[in-house]
Amino acid sequence: MSAASIPVRRQAAGSLATKLILFVFVSTFATALVVSWVSIQSTYDSLRGAIDRLYPAELAHAERQMVAWLEDADRELGALAHQPALNADDPTAALKRAVAGSEHFEALARLNADDAIDVWVGTPPAADSPPLHRRSSHLALADGRERGLLWAPLGDGSSGTLLGVLDAKRPGTILTRLHRDPHSLLALVDARGAVLAGAGPSPGPDGRVHLPPEDARAGSAREYESGGRAVIGAFRPVRSSPDWALVVQTPFEIAFAPVLDVVSRIFVIDLAVILLFSFLAYRVTGAVVRPIERLSDWARRIADGQIDLEIPESGTRDEIGLLTRTFNDMMRLLRRNQREIEEANRDLTEKNTRLQQANEVLNQLSITDGLTKLHNHRFFQDHLTREIKRVDRAGEALSMLLIDIDDFKQLNDRFGHAAGDELLMRLAPILNAAIRETDLAARYGGEEFVILAPNTDLSGAYRLAEKVRTSIAESSFILDDSLRPLRVTVSIGVAQFQGNRKRFFQKTDEALYRAKAAGKNCVKIDEDAEDMEEPA
């Protein structure tokens, strides 16, 4: 047999090649995932360490600059408080000159012993500012923003005080000079988080920042939320002013942008590595597994019944070649066995057909009366059992007609038993013609016949019995060589099933005896039926 050309149909989900490629893919993916996690974690830890070093150092440097500025302002105010011009009749001119030449103050005031302002030079305070006293550290000026205050006793020995309102722009200038990252905020804030001066992005519409948690206020960096945005920041109080503090914070996604960049690059590299190794695995696995897949496909076709195939042999002496030759030997043996089995099956089928036909004939003979070809007594009893079960379930009516040939013994004595048998055979088709398709006619025994009428009450059964009796009475039969027509009559007893099988037969039999006693050739019904009247 010539080798058939069979295209290979791979089962991608369950093939060996797919499993090997999937194994390589999963292994490569898991390795890449671990390496990526280590790389990203290392980058994050390195960047976090740099932030932990940078933020405290930046805050410490800013604090030193801020303290130095405040100390310079304090020395300037002390020196100014000892100028004799402040005790002259008009100290305003001296204060104006001092404000104009100061790098620290935007307003100066002289207070008397009652802390009442004698002279004020510079931006005036707000109308609703609280009264000043020496414990005050802030003052709201006309623009509504608070300013820090410094105090120095006047040098004339009086109880008067010189008050200096610090320049709000100067801290911002200092922070701007120190600020390194345009994306981060370096700010001077008060205890409520209000920004007094700052460099970098705006803290928000309310001018406030959320302070880091308590464990981050020693200078170490922490992640937290500020203005509904994730940030990383640090906090450091200003030594010279307990109400002030320095805060540095950067949006989390900007601070850790290098990590995200590393993640993106690692993802691209991992994807390229995974695809490369998967491709190599596909090529290598395909070269090794393709012959096995071809054999698997042929085996599937053979399992589907295509045993007329023969696998082309490669001529190699390896395991694949040996397996191919073994397949072909097996297929030749299988085809020979199949031919033998088919021949045996054909012979067995013919014998089974003949046996089934014989069984059908025997079955029909077992339920058929051999003389009349009607159903016999045995079949009638079995059919009656089924009908009684059906009536019990459905509650329908069931009636029975018991038919006896009048004077049958005299007919046998006169014409012989052969004539009697002929009469029984001639009556069978008349009964079949008179009944309905749903009714059952059977030979009950001797010269008696029985008809079972389902879905028929006593009244319907009586009409059916009259139809049968009339059909027989109007028929004529030729039973001997004289060719004289002979008339035959029957007596019929009718009863309806009332739940008891034995009584059903008894009532039908009693009705038949009453018909015989009434002169024959008539129909009688169960005498216990109250609502049925027989016609005269």
PyMOL commands that set and color helices and strands:
alter all, ss='L'
color gray80, all
select helices_A, chain A and resi 16-81+84-87+92-101+169-178+214-216+252-255+257-303+319-367+377-394+408-415+417-434+458-473+501-517
alter helices_A, ss='H'
color red, helices_A
select strands_A, chain A and resi 105-111+117-122+138-140+146-153+161-166+185-189+195-199+222-226+229-237+245-251+398-405+440-445+448-454+476-477+486-487+490-496+523-525
alter strands_A, ss='S'
color yellow, strands_A
deselect
rebuild
show_as cartoon
